[in-house]
Amino acid sequence: VLAMKMIIAIVNDEDSETVSHALTNASYRVTTIASTGGFLSRGLTTFLCAVEDEQLENAISVMKTCYPPVTDEKLKKCKLFVMNVAEYHHF
C-alpha cells in the first residue's frame, strides 16, 4: 500500500494556468475546481493533487517556481494544504 498525500492548492485565477502547466509538465495529475473566496469573492482556482509521500516536496517545489519570493504576507497568492490520504482507489 502506497503512503500518499493530498495537496489542496488555492490560487488566484490569474495564476491557475501557470500552476496547472507546471504540475502537468512535471507529470503530476491535477484536478482543478473553479472557486471564489476572500473579502471581495475574487475568482480562485482550487487544485487537488494526490502524490506519493516521497513526491510531496518536489510537487510543492514545482508550485513554488510559479511565484517569485514575497516578503509581504498580504501579497501571497497561493495557499497549500497537505493531508494524509487514508485510502486511494483508481478505476
GUMIVO-624426 format. One record per residue (C-alpha): residue in three letters; chain; z negated, x negated, y negated. Coordinates in Angstrom, 3 decimals, m for minus. Example, Ala and Ser with C-alpha at 12.3 -4.5 7.8 and 13.67 -1.06 7.14 Angstrom:
2
+--------+--------+----------+----------+----------+
| residu | chaine |        Z |        X |        Y |
+--------+--------+----------+----------+----------+
|    ala |      A |   m7.800 |  m12.300 |    4.500 |
|    ser |      A |   m7.140 |  m13.670 |    1.060 |
+--------+--------+----------+----------+----------+
This chain:
91
+--------+--------+----------+----------+----------+
| residu | chaine |        Z |        X |        Y |
+--------+--------+----------+----------+----------+
|    val |      A |    0.000 |    0.000 |    0.000 |
|    leu |      A |    1.021 |   m1.395 |   m3.382 |
|    ala |      A |   m1.519 |   m1.521 |   m6.187 |
|    met |      A |    0.133 |   m0.002 |   m9.231 |
|    lys |      A |   m0.488 |    0.712 |  m12.888 |
|    met |      A |    0.946 |    3.409 |  m15.147 |
|    ile |      A |    1.815 |    2.272 |  m18.655 |
|    ile |      A |    1.935 |    5.040 |  m21.232 |
|    ala |      A |    3.501 |    3.738 |  m24.431 |
|    ile |      A |    3.692 |    5.857 |  m27.568 |
|    val |      A |    6.206 |    4.520 |  m30.077 |
|    asn |      A |    7.898 |    5.731 |  m33.252 |
|    asp |      A |   11.280 |    7.364 |  m32.662 |
|    glu |      A |   12.991 |    4.610 |  m34.665 |
|    asp |      A |   11.807 |    2.030 |  m32.105 |
|    ser |      A |   12.423 |    4.046 |  m28.953 |
|    glu |      A |   15.945 |    2.821 |  m28.220 |
|    thr |      A |   14.916 |   m0.824 |  m28.626 |
|    val |      A |   11.914 |   m0.420 |  m26.322 |
|    ser |      A |   13.908 |    1.554 |  m23.760 |
|    his |      A |   16.688 |   m1.065 |  m23.629 |
|    ala |      A |   14.189 |   m3.928 |  m23.395 |
|    leu |      A |   12.409 |   m2.335 |  m20.436 |
|    thr |      A |   15.543 |   m1.311 |  m18.563 |
|    asn |      A |   17.191 |   m4.708 |  m19.182 |
|    ala |      A |   14.090 |   m6.276 |  m17.608 |
|    ser |      A |   14.645 |   m3.999 |  m14.554 |
|    tyr |      A |   11.756 |   m1.609 |  m15.218 |
|    arg |      A |   12.209 |    2.087 |  m14.596 |
|    val |      A |   11.084 |    4.185 |  m17.506 |
|    thr |      A |   10.821 |    7.881 |  m18.283 |
|    thr |      A |   10.952 |    8.975 |  m21.908 |
|    ile |      A |    9.405 |   12.094 |  m23.385 |
|    ala |      A |   10.018 |   13.282 |  m26.943 |
|    ser |      A |    6.681 |   13.941 |  m28.611 |
|    thr |      A |    5.090 |   14.413 |  m32.008 |
|    gly |      A |    1.782 |   13.367 |  m33.447 |
|    gly |      A |   m0.130 |   11.785 |  m36.258 |
|    phe |      A |   m1.034 |   13.065 |  m39.678 |
|    leu |      A |    2.459 |   14.319 |  m40.547 |
|    ser |      A |    3.521 |   15.194 |  m36.986 |
|    arg |      A |    6.089 |   12.416 |  m37.031 |
|    gly |      A |    8.653 |   12.019 |  m34.278 |
|    leu |      A |    7.410 |    9.872 |  m31.427 |
|    thr |      A |    8.624 |    8.864 |  m28.010 |
|    thr |      A |    6.264 |    8.549 |  m25.068 |
|    phe |      A |    7.313 |    6.178 |  m22.294 |
|    leu |      A |    5.978 |    6.357 |  m18.754 |
|    cys |      A |    6.470 |    3.185 |  m16.741 |
|    ala |      A |    4.889 |    2.563 |  m13.340 |
|    val |      A |    4.634 |   m1.096 |  m12.355 |
|    glu |      A |    3.038 |   m3.114 |   m9.606 |
|    asp |      A |   m0.171 |   m4.863 |  m10.681 |
|    glu |      A |    1.459 |   m8.282 |  m10.821 |
|    gln |      A |    4.228 |   m6.936 |  m13.113 |
|    leu |      A |    1.853 |   m5.467 |  m15.701 |
|    glu |      A |    1.534 |   m8.451 |  m18.050 |
|    asn |      A |    5.292 |   m9.066 |  m18.028 |
|    ala |      A |    6.074 |   m5.407 |  m18.791 |
|    ile |      A |    3.658 |   m5.469 |  m21.724 |
|    ser |      A |    5.206 |   m8.739 |  m22.944 |
|    val |      A |    8.668 |   m7.154 |  m22.820 |
|    met |      A |    7.453 |   m4.309 |  m25.029 |
|    lys |      A |    5.759 |   m6.719 |  m27.445 |
|    thr |      A |    9.084 |   m8.509 |  m28.022 |
|    cys |      A |   10.312 |   m5.317 |  m29.712 |
|    tyr |      A |    7.765 |   m5.704 |  m32.502 |
|    pro |      A |    7.018 |   m8.517 |  m34.942 |
|    pro |      A |    3.358 |   m9.596 |  m35.147 |
|    val |      A |    1.428 |   m7.323 |  m37.516 |
|    thr |      A |   m1.944 |   m8.067 |  m39.074 |
|    asp |      A |   m2.443 |   m4.741 |  m40.885 |
|    glu |      A |   m3.788 |   m2.122 |  m38.437 |
|    lys |      A |   m2.061 |    0.664 |  m40.413 |
|    leu |      A |    1.369 |   m0.865 |  m39.736 |
|    lys |      A |    1.119 |   m0.967 |  m35.957 |
|    lys |      A |    3.857 |    1.083 |  m34.325 |
|    cys |      A |    3.046 |    1.130 |  m30.619 |
|    lys |      A |    0.049 |    2.343 |  m28.632 |
|    leu |      A |   m0.281 |    1.398 |  m24.966 |
|    phe |      A |   m2.499 |    2.942 |  m22.344 |
|    val |      A |   m2.742 |    1.420 |  m18.867 |
|    met |      A |   m4.144 |    3.398 |  m15.958 |
|    asn |      A |   m4.635 |    2.769 |  m12.277 |
|    val |      A |   m2.312 |    4.761 |  m10.036 |
|    ala |      A |   m4.199 |    6.333 |   m7.124 |
|    glu |      A |   m1.064 |    7.286 |   m5.204 |
|    tyr |      A |    2.653 |    6.802 |   m5.599 |
|    his |      A |    5.389 |    8.810 |   m3.885 |
|    his |      A |    9.110 |    8.355 |   m4.415 |
|    phe |      A |   11.536 |   10.723 |   m2.665 |
+--------+--------+----------+----------+----------+
